[in-house]
């Protein structure tokens, strides 16, 4: 149901040309699609949100979502490889991982 509402909002926002609203809708739809297990489509929506968003903090949040998408242990979003590497070196490990001894 939520995905259907986001798709209606997506059509409306496309007609208005408001990038900020379109970015929020694309991110929300991406979040819902992740919860539904539709990871490939979620990546598409989250990448759209990333391209529409100019706020650096919001972009980092979206990149984080893309980086941790589950897909049978494989990394779905290629830029996540770099993100995980930076995280491992700058923060002492991946988020949620136990500290190194």
C-alpha positions, 0 to 999 in steps of 0.5 A: 500500500505504501509503495502505491502511495509513493508512486502516486506522489512520484507522478505528482512531483514529476509534474511540478519539477520540485527536486527536493520533493522528488528526492524525498519521495524517491528515498521514501519509495526506495525505503519501502521497496527495501522492506518489500525485498525488491532490492534492484528497484530500491537501488534505482529509486535511492540512486534517483534520490541521490542524484536529485539531492543537493544536501550533503548530509542527506546524500551521505544517508542515502549512500549509507542505505545503498551500501548496506542493502542485502543481496546474498552477501554480495555488494549490490551498489559498486560505490559501496565498496569504497564506502565500506573501505573508508568506514573500515579505515577511518572508524576502526571498522564497519558500523555495528561490527565488534571492535577489533582487538 
